[in-house]
Amino acid sequence: MVRLPITVCMMVRDEEQRLSRCLSSLARLVSELVVVDTGSTDGTADILHHFGAQVIDAQWQSDFAKARNLGLAYARQPWILVIDADEELIPPDLDYILSLLNCQDVYGYFVKIRSHLGNAEGDPYVTDSACRLFRNHPNIRFEGAIHESVIPNIQALGGQIEFSEITLQHYGYLPEVITAKNKNARNLQILKNAMQDNPEDILLQYALATEYFQREQYEESLQILYPLLSKVPVSVGFASDIVLKTAYVLQSLGRVEEAMQIFAAGRQHFADFPDLLDMEANLMIQRGDYVSAKQLLEQSTQLGDMSHKYSSLSGAGTYNSCFLMGITQELLGNFEDAVKIYQRGIEHFPNYTPLWKRATLLTLGLGRDELLRSCLQCYGNMLTDHVWKIVFRALVDHRCPDMTREVMTYYPTAFHDPLLNAVLCAQEEDFEGAQKKMSQLLDDPQLSATAAAYLWALEVRHLQNEGGIDALIDTLDVEAKAPSDYRPSMQGGILAADWYCTLQSSLLHVNALDAWLAFQQRFVPASGPWLPLHLPLTLIDFPHRIREKLLILAQTRSVHLGRVEYDLLGLLCLQSNQPRKALTWFRPMQPGAAPNLAMTTVKYASYVLQAHEHLVQYQMPKLHLNVRGLLIHLLSYV
């Protein structure tokens, strides 16, 4: 295999945990590996020897540029790629790389660096660009004790610097890495020392503000950021990030009006910066100005991914902006439009779990099952187990076993969640199969309590089919089934909150609805909601008979109800076409309280009530559809 005419230059110290991953991504691509080791005491040297690196031992002098330049002096290939041990190269197209190296007027290339902020798929990352690939020239050297750069020297030579699609994955911002390497303290000290010699250096000032920002020392960060807004020309690469960080810090410190001024000024210069638009839209949502939020997010989603131009959070302009846009459409009562926006977001990133949570709940809750089917058929082969479990759990909550079985055929591998499989058997009225599967889980330490609850629910459902409500109350032998950890709190019909929710779920999932009502009448949780707010799809599909009984029972439990439960009961009245009765459940918003999602739901429902009261030409089906959307919206944010 032909190797690229590139020398990889690195500096390391005690990197045995990360080094092999980095070097494995490079080993067969480049011609030379030069590493400056500033004092490793672990197995780093052995790993470097294994990969055939030329190692230069050097004493660390708290100066990144000095250490990197030492390695550059040993490079023999015409091009140099700088990479760190906590990074890895995404496999590139070799023809593409060769085309870059053959551009005569270009002396350097910006490389995309994706800094991951979490380990799970779908966790956010920030994309920056840095000049990491450049010509091997004696006058191209790094400058700066920290956040070092070769750009000034390339510009001094009159060479061009272009953007490239070369991408590095960076894991150095993961919390466990920052803690283990004590990076913040090290960087802060280097910056303070450097600023003693160059106190007016705007790059050092920006770097110091960033260190304070990452440590959430917002007051200290703001003291540096505010003056930089007027010092740094908008043409400088990090000017947009100064605006973004300043607005964020002001918002975090509660100085909202100042943050809004920064957003407005920032949009004048960086109108194509989706991160700035998304952050301002978030602020508008918090302030209850959903129309303005929608307008900002429309601009953001039209821009798309701009990470080639700005330091940008993953999903800005694409899937995360679509998620925020969907939330905004829900807040405006446009539930069908919200579903479409969530689907657009899934097109950008099929495994973004927040989108699937919203899209699944809304499509099922609004009776748009065909949209969910279409989406799963399109992306099923791409989805992770985690996304599939979100979908299956929603289907089980929705109690539609036929659709659950159908959707399981889209899943490329066998579905291995034994608990959900057992519940599905119960919903298909295969009670013998459900009992057998649940019994097998009693020996599983993590599932035994839940399995016991479902076995109890299956017994109760059998009794429900044979006796009346009075008999059911007498046979709800909850204490006998409770794990020992829960029994001390089971006094006077009060159950531990977790156990209470588990029993609610088990009864509702196996369609023991009358037994569930009897359970609600006899028991209350030690803390938390009395109603099963964790099962929105179950609540909105109660038969009219069960819903009416619940509304009557709730009047006797009013002292145990929280704000959201009052709102929910009002919406259930609306669902039963009882708007006047709904008014008795809705609670007024507290004066001065900040608007939130639940309050917005009730505000919208109140508007519907007024329409019902005063408009002669009122279409009842539209009211029903909106109420289902409102119920889903209210319950899924509890």
Secondary structure, DSSP 8 states (H G I E B T S, - for coil): ---EEEEEEEEESS-TTTHHHHHHTTTTTEEEEEEEES---SSHHHHHHHTT-EEEE----S-HHHHHHHHHTT--SSEEEE--TTEEE----HHHHHHHHT-TTEEEEEEEEEEES-SSTT--EEEEEEEEEEE--TT---B-SSS-BSHHHHHHTT-EEEEEEEEEEE-TTSHHHHHHHTHHHHHHHHHHHHHHH-TT-HHHHHHHHHHHHHTT-HHHHHHHHHHHHHHS-TTSTTHHHHHHHHHHHHHHTT-HHHHHHHHHHHHHH-TT-HHHHHHHHHHHHHHT-HHHHHHHHHHHHHH---TTTS-EETTTTTHHHHHHHHHHHHHTT-HHHHHHHHHHHHHH-TT-HHHHHHHHHHHHHTT-HHHHHHHHHHHGGG--HHHHHHHHHHHHHHT-HHHHHHHHTTSSS----HHHHHHHHHHTT-HHHHHHHHHHTTT-TTTHHHHHHHHHHHHHHHHHTTS-HHHHHHH--HHHHS-TTTGGG-BTTEE-HHHHHHHHHHHHHTT-HHHHHHHHHH-EESSS-SS-TT-HHHHTT--HHHHHHHHHHHHTTGGG--HHHHHHHHHHHHHTT-HHHHHHH-----TT----HHHHHHHHHHHHHHHHHH-SS--HHHHHHHHHHHHHHHHTT-
